[in-house]
Every structure is written in structure tokens, then in C-alpha cells.
Amino acid sequence: MKNILLAILTGLLLAVSWPTYGFPLFLFFGFVPLLLAEYTIRKNKYSKTKIFALGFLAFFIWNIITTWWIYNSTAIGMWIAVVVNSLLMNIVFLLYHIIAKKATFTISTIFLACFWIGFEYFHLQWQVSWPWLTLGNGFADFTSWIQWYEYTGTFGGTLWIWVVNIGVFKSILLYLEHKDKTILYRSAIRNGLMIIIPIILSFIILKTYKENGKPIEVVILQPNVDPYTEKYNTTDNRISVLLDSLTRTVITPTTDFIIAPETVFADSNRLHNFPSSIAKKTAIKLLNEYPNANFLSGISLIDVFNDTNKIHKQTNTYKDGIYYDDYNSAFFVRSDGSDALYHKSKLVVGVENFPYQSTLKPIFGDAMIDLGGTVAKKTTQEEREVFFTKDSIGVAPLICYESIYGEFTTGYIRNKADFLAIITNDAWWGNTQGHRQHLAYAKLRAIETRRSIARSANTGISAIIDQTGTIVASLGYQKQGTLKGTLITNDTITFYAKAGNYIARIAIFIAIGVFLLAITRRKNK
């Protein structure tokens, strides 16, 4: 019973640490109860089944409390996401248990930290990607603690959390063995310093950081169209009138960018007809009157064809001999009428992407692709497209889920983006922690890349975020309106933008080495 309570405590500590309602200090102790339960079982009786059950309980509690809101979009999808993510986390913990039976405390805990980081990295790469609970995301509402993310990315936060957890765990074990209170005193000082020193360094970076770039005026549109009752029952003509009306309430001759949310134009637009679409005409109408501005918005596009040479792995079949590609795209129109398109590349599992289709479709049919109510796979593009104005200002169009991925975002920076535009539709989750967490994670991208962000969300929260991850202006959830403000561009490339997730790559190398060492030692015995 005691071990069960310890597992529950770990789940609760991790959950109450999470944005946007929690306090991340608990992350530094969250894994300790579960580690103590594992240690007790390992010393008394070796049982993988008990360890697996306790680990799953802890991680399930963490997952369900922090991401239950997926239920508002898809009930089946929520249960799959929670259960699968809990199982994957538990695999890491179970392998640590196995390694700990064969290796020293130091080697086994190094393996645990490195293998967990490797798991998080893997979760960013594969087709069933769900990195929402990457540990480094836990500081998203306390950006004053993590200004050094410009050097490490979120994996720096994950490493920080594990180093302190392992330090606290070791101190408790030493105290239980020797019953010497000075061990606890020294531990409190040592682990306290491991928490405080990075925070102090972060505050120093924050206080000395200066935004040195060109100020630009942005008008961010928040149409507040309900995707369940309005979005697909309206027309692009009505959307055009609404966006035009919202823009004119605040636009000035000095406005540089007008930004509208993801797939706001969703009225069966054909890819080859985009130049004559209502979406582009809406932009041209405004830009004719305000020639200093540029228009960026989301749009749904379809490319229908019968040429079998154009078929690829993301192509959908309409009927015999007729195929189509379905795009969730961003479009950009300049004052001279020229345009550019970018197609969303990081897709939501089940809703936009059928993972490992050749293997899973014969088993599940269309069950996987119907999780979010959609019936088609989305088509992506490989390169991170940057939209440039006639004055060579580069804006990165991140569409919704893409803003969760740090290293992915750095691709825009290397392609010379001067600021980030996040266009999203967070209405699917209702007024829950979902859209608030999504906004909070955007602040991490600002710090990692030192790029200001203009965020347009269909139902909110739209925001302007500066290069330190501070929200300087916002428009609340389920409010229709506009947000006008100034942000600062930047062309400096941060260390993280150059190096990417190097911490994860090093950790994977170490984890593999430790695993092989443990296997070898077992064979020698």
C-alpha cells in the first residue's frame, strides 16, 4: 500500500507542477516518491510486474490530469493519447529498474536521466509524436527561470529536473542508511544550489537582454468562429467580410502585417485556383488601401488530380482514378499582389495523420484517421518556408501544433526568419487548459530563438510575445476582435538554433553505452 501511495504522489506532484495552473518547483522532487518505491521493491523482491504497475499508475495520473481536455475534441483520441503516453514513459522506468539491478547507483541513474531524454527526443521524431509533456515544457509559465533555453532548448530543462531529482533521491537513501541528519542538511544546500544557480543565471540574462532590431506594427485578427457549429457551415465570402471589418477597426498606414488564424478560409479551396480565391482577393482589397502592409492567414486547400505519377504516401483516394492532396496551409500576400504558400508539416496524430499507414490500416481500417472527425490525411512539405516582404523582413508561419517543436522551429530561423507568426485554432478543446498550455509553450520558442511572436488564434488566446518570452499584449479566449501592437525583429541566430537538440543526442549516446555495459557485465557473470 505504501508503494502505491508513493506512485500516486509522483503523479500528483508532476501534475500540480504543470502549466498553466501549477508551480514548477515540484518538478524537482516529483519523481522521488516513485524512485523510492522502485528501490524498496528491488531490494525486497525483484518483480517487474509490480514496477510496471506502479510506474503506469504514476504516469497515468500525470497524463490524465494535464491532458484530459483532448476529450473535448475526441474521446477515443484522449484515451489513446493518455494510455499510450503513460506506457511509453513506463517503458523508460521499467528499463531503469532492470539496469539498476546490475549496475551501481551512479551508472543506473545516469542511464535513467539519459534514456528519459532519449525518449523525449524520440517522441519528437516518430509518426505518433506527442511531446506535450516534455519535462522542459513545465517551466513555460516561469520564463524568468529559463532564459538559458537559448543555449539548451527544453532538453536543458529536462536535464535540470532529473539532476535534482536524482540528487534528492540519493540523499534520502543515504539518510535511511546512516540515520545522520547532517546528510539532509548538506543535501538541502547542495540541491537547493542546483535549483537556485540556474535561476539566478536566468535572471541575469533576462535583466541584461536587449531587443535590438526593427520595430514592426502587427494587426492580429481573432474572428472567434466556432469550429463545431460555424466554421464548416459558413462561406469564405462571410469570412472575408468579417476579417475585412475586424482589420479596419485598428489598421493604420504604418501597419506592416495583418495576421489571421489557421484554416480561417475553409470553403473547398483548390490549390491551383488560389490566385483567384476569395482569400487572396480579401488580402488584395486591404493591401490596395494600405500598401505598407502584408497579409498572412491560414487556409484549407485541396489538389484533385487523376495523374498517377503525382500519387505519394500522403495522397488520398476520392474514388477510382481520382485522387487528392489535402493541405492545411498558410498563405502570404504582399502589397504588389505576389504571394507564397506554406503547407503544415507537423501533423496531429489521428486528426491529420494516419501513422504507419501501411502497417496499421489493414488492422484498424479508418479508425485511426477518424479520431478527430477528419477523413483525410494532410499533405506536408519538407522545407521550413519563410515569407519575405519586399523589404526583406522574414516571417516564419508556424501552424498550430508546429509551435510545440523547438528544433523544428529553428529551421525557420536558419532560413532567415526575423519573427514568428503562430496561426492556430485552439477552439477544439473548449475553454480548458489545452489552449492555455499551447499559448504558454509558444513562449519557449521565443526564448530558444530570441524571436518575437505574433500569435493569431481563432477563438483565442491571441498574443504578442517578446524575445524574452513575455506576453506583452493579448486578447482573451472566445472574444472576437483585433490585437494591434509592435514587436521587434531579430536576425541573430542563437546557439540552440544552430546546434538544435544536442543535449538529447549526447544523452542517447550515453544511454546506449550504459545499456551495452550492463549487458556485457551480465554476460561476464
N, C-alpha and C positions, 0 to 999 in steps of 0.2 A: 504493500500500500504506500509506503514511504517513497519508493521509486516512482510510482505513478504520480504522486503529488509533485515530485521534482520535475517530471516531464511536463506536467500541466503548467508548473511555474515558468519553465522555459518558454512555452508557447505564449503565455500571458505577458511575460517580460518583453519578448520580441514584438508582440502586438502593440503594447502600450508605448513602445518607442517610435512607432511608425508615423510618418506624416499622414494627415496634417493635424491630427489631434494629439499626438504623443510627444514624449520628451526623449530624445535620442540617447541620453546618458545611460539609460537602462540597457542599451545595446552592448555596453562594455561588460555587463555581467549576465546577459541573457542566456548564454549557453552553459554557464557554470553549473546550474542545477542538473541539467541533462548529462553533463560530463561526470558529475559526482555519482549519478545513478548508474551510468555505464561502468564506472570504476568499481562500484560496490558489487555489481553483478559479475564483472570479470574476475574479481578476487575471490568471490564466494563460490560461484558455479558458472562455468562457461556456457552461455546459452544465446545463440544468435537470434532465436525466436523472441526472447524477452527484449533484447536490444532493439530488434526491428519494431516490435510493438510500441515500445516506449518512444523511440525516435519518431515513428509515424504519428503518434498522439501529439507530441510536441509540435511538429511541423504542420500538422493538420490544423491545430488551434491557431497557429500564427497565420496560415494562409486563409482560413475561413473568416477570421476577424478582419483582416486587412483587405481582402478582395472579394467579399461576398457580393458586392454591388454588381459584379458581372451578371448576376441573376436577372437584373432588370433588362439586360439585352438578350440573354439566352440562358435558360435554367440548366439545360443539359451541358452547355459550354462551361458554365460556372463550376459544376461538379467535376467535370473532366479536368479543368484547369487546376482546381484545388487538390484533387486526389493525385493527379499525375505529378504536379509540382512537389507535393509532400513526399511522394515516393522517391522522386529523384534526389531530393535533399537527404532522404533517409538512406539512400544507397551510399552517399558520401560518409554518413555517420557509421553505417554498418562496416564499411571497408576500414574506417579508422579503428573500429573495435577489433577487427581481425589483425590489423597491423600492430595494434597495441599489445596483443598477446605475445608478439615475437620480438618487439623492439623496445628500446629504452623510452622513458618518458619524453625526452627531448626529441628523439627521432620521430616518434609516433605523433606528437603534437605538431611538429613541423609538417609532417605528412597531412594531417588534418587541415591545417590552415591553407597549405598549398593546393591540396586536392579540392577543397571548397572553392577556392578562387578559380581553379581549372573548371569546375562545374559551372560556375557563373559565366565564365568565358564561353564554354560550350553552349550554354543556354542562349547566348547572343548570336550564335552562328547557325544552328541547325534549323530545319524547317518547322519544328514545333517550338519555336522561340517564344519564351515568356519570361523576360528578365525583370518583371515589375518589382520583384522582391530582392533584387541585388542589394546586398547589405549596405554598400556605399550610398545607395539612394536614401537611406534612413536619415541623413543629415540635410535633406533638401529644404527643410524649413528653418535650418540653423546655418545659413550660408556664411555667417561670420566665423564659424568654426573651421571651414574647409576651403578657404581661398587658395590653398596649395593644390587644389584639384587641377589647376592649370598645368601642374607638373606631373600629376599621377592619374588623373581621372578618378572615377568612382572606385576603381580597384584599390586605390590608396586608402579609401575609407574602409573597404572590406578588410584589408590587411591590418589596419589600425584596430579595428574591432576584435579581430582574432588574437592579436598580440596581447591585448589587455585581458581578454577572457582567459587565455592560457596562463597568463601571469597570475591572475586571481585564483584560478583552479590549482595551480602548483602550490601557492601559498597556503590554501586551505588543506591540501594533502599533507604538507609539511607540519602544519599545526596539529592536525589529527594524529600524526605520528609521534611528535615530540611534546605536545601539550605546552608549548612555550609561547606566551603571549607576545614576546618581542618579535616573533615571526610575523604576527599580524600587524604590528606597528610598522615594521620595515616594509611589509607588503603594501600597506596603505600609502606610505610615502612613495615607494617605487612605482606602483601602478597609478597613483594619483599624478605623478610627474609625467608618466606616459600619456595620460589624458590631457593634462594641462599644457604641456610644452607645445604640441601641435596646434592647440587652440590659440596660445599666445603668438606663435608664428603667424597664424592666420590673421589675427587682429593687426599685427604689424603690416602684413601685406595689404590688408584692407585699408588701413589708415594712410598708407603711402601710395596706393594705386591712383593713377590719374588717367582719365579718359582723354586721350589726345587724338582727335580725329575731326571729321567734318560733321557738323550738326545737320540732320535732315528732318523734315516735318512729315509725319505719317498720319493718315486718317484710317482708322481701323473700324470696319463695319461689323456689327453684331445683329443680324436680321432676326434671330430668335424664332426660327421656323421649326415646329415640332416634327421630327422625322417619322414619328409613328402615325400622325394624323394629317399633316400638311405637306411635308416635303415632296412626296411622290404623288400627291394629288393636286399639285399646283402646276403652273407652267413657267417656262423661262421668261415669258413676257411679264408675268406678275412679279417674278423675282427681279427682273430688270427695273421695273418701276419702283420697287421697294428700295433696291440698292441705290438707284439714282436719287431718290428722295432723301435717304439717310445721308448720302455723301454731301448733298447740297446744304445740309444744315450747318456744316462746320468747315467745308473746304475753303481754302484761300488761294490766291495766286502764287503763294510761296510753298504750297503743298508739293511734296516730292513723290509720295507713294500713297495710293489708295489700295487697301488690302481687305479682301473678302474671304469668307471661310471655305473650308473643304466642301467639294461637291455641291456648292450652293446652286449651280446650274446643273440640273439633273434630268432634263427633258429630252432623253433619247438623242443626244448629240452625236453625229457621225464624225469620225476623225478627219476624213477628207473634206468635210464641209465646214470645218472650224472657221476658216477665214470669213465665211458669210454667216456665221452663227449669231444668235441674239446676244450671246455672252460677249463676243468681240464687239458687236455694234454698241452694246452698253458702254464698254470701255471707250470706244472711239467718240461717242457722243460727249462724254465727260471731258476727254482729253482735248477735244476741239476747243472747248471753252477754257480749259486750264492746261495749256501746253507745257507747263513746267512739270506736270505730274506724270506718273506711270501707274498702270493698273495691274494688280496681281490678285488672282482669285482661283478657287477650286472649281473643277468641272468634271462631270462624268462623260466619258467618250467611248464610243463603240466603233470598231472597224469590222465590217462584214465583208466576206470575200468567199470565192469558190476556188481560188488558186491553191492547190495542194502544196505547192512549193513554199507558201507562206506559213504553213502549219508549224507550230513549235509546241513545247511541252505545256505552255500556259494557254493554248488555244482551246476554245470551247466549241462544241458541235451544236449547231442550231437544228439542223435536220440533214438528211442525206445530201452530201455535196455542198452544203452551206456551213461556213464556219465563221466564228467571230472572236475578236480580242476585246476584252473589257478593261477599260483604263480608269483608274482614279487619278486624276491629273491636276496639275497647276498650270495656268496659262498666264502669260505676261504680255502686256501691250504697251508700247511706247507712244509718245505723242505723235511720231511720224507714221503711225499705223503698223509698224513692224511688230512681229510677235514671236513668242517662243513657247515651247511646251516642255513640261517635265512629268513623267509618269511615276507614281508612287512605287517605291522599291522594297520597302519593309512592310510586309503584309500581316494582317491579323489572322492568326490560325483559325481555320474553320470558316470564318466570315468572309475572308478574301482569298484564302489559300488552302488548297487541299494538299496537306503534307504527304510526301512519299506516295503519290497517287498510284503508281504502277503496282505497289505492294498492298496498299490499304483499300483501294477501290474494289477489288474483287471480293474483299471480306466485308466491308461496310456499305458498299454501294455509294449513294449520295448522302449518307447520314452525316459524314464529316463536313461536307460543304454546306449543308443546310443548317448548321448550328446557329448561325446568326441571322437566318432569314434570307440569305442571298442564294442565288442559284448559279453563280458563275465564278470561275477563277479570274483573278485580276492579272493583267499583263504588266510586267515591270520593265525597267531599263537598268543597265549596268552602271552607267556613269552618273555621278552627282552633278546635276545640271545647275549652273549658276546663271541667273538672269542679270544682264548688264544694261544699265541705262545708257543714253547717248553720251553722258558724262563719265562713263566707265565705273559707275558705282555698282558693285556686285551684291545681289541679294540671293540668299540660299532659301529655296522653297521646301521646307520640311512639312510633310503632310501627316498630321495626326500622330500615329504610332511611331513614326520615324524619329520623333524627338526623344524617345526613350533610349536611343542608342548613341553612346558617346563617340566611339571610334568611327561609326558610320557618319556622324555629323562632321567629323574632322575632314572628311573627303571634300566637303563644300569649301572648307577653309583653304585647303591646299589648291582648290580650283579658284581661289581669289575672291571668296565671298567677304564682303565688308560688314554685313549684318545678317541676322537670321530672321526669316519670316515663318512662323509656325501657323499653318492653317488647319483647323480641326473642327470636328463635330462631336462634342462630348455629351450630346443630349441623350445618347443611347442608354446611359447609366442612370439617368434621373439626377435628382439633387442629393447626391451621395458623396462619399469620399473619393469616388472614382475620378470625377473631373477636377477635384481639388488636388489630388495627388499628381495627376497629369500636369497641371499647371506648375506644381512645386518642382517636378523633375526638369521642367524647362529651365529653371534657374541654374541647375547643374551644368547644362550645356553652355549657358552664358559664361560661367566661371571657367570651364575647361577650355573654351575657345577665345575668351575675352571678346565676345561679340554681343552687342546689344540685340534684343529680340523684340519684334513686333508680333504679337500673338492675336490672331483673329479666330474666335470660337463662335460657332453658330448660335448657341444659347448661352455662351459664356463659360468660363471667365476669360474675357479678352484682356490683354495687358500689354504694357511696355515695361521691359526688364532691362536694366542697365548692365554694364560689363562685369559688375561685381555680383550679379545675381539678385539685385534688389528690385522689387516691383515698385516702379515709380508712379504708375497710373494703372487703373483697372476699371473694368465695367462688370458689374455683378451678374450672377447667374440668373437666367431667364428674364433678362432685361433687353428690350430692343432699343438700339441706339448706336451711337458712334463714340469713338475714343480718339481724340486728337492730341498729339504730343510730339516732342522732339527726342530723338535718340542720336547717339554719336557712333559714327562708323569707325572701323579699325582695320588696318591691313597687316598688323603684326601677327606672326604665327607663333602660338605658344609651344612650349616643349611637348606638351601632350598631343597637340595637333600634329607635330612632326613624328613623334615616337609611337603614338597610339597606345594600345593596351600592353605595353612591355612588361608591366608587373605580372600580368596573367601569364604571359608566355614564359617568363622566368619561373613562375610558380609551377607551371605544368612540367617543365623540365625537372625541377627538384622533386615533385611528387612522383614522377616516373622513376627517378633514380632511387628514391627511398623504397618504393614498391619492389623494384628489382632486387634491392639489397635485402629486403625482408624475405623474399622468395629464396634467394641464394642461401641465406643463413639457415632457412628451414631445410633446404636440401643438404647442406653440410651436416646438420644434425642427423 
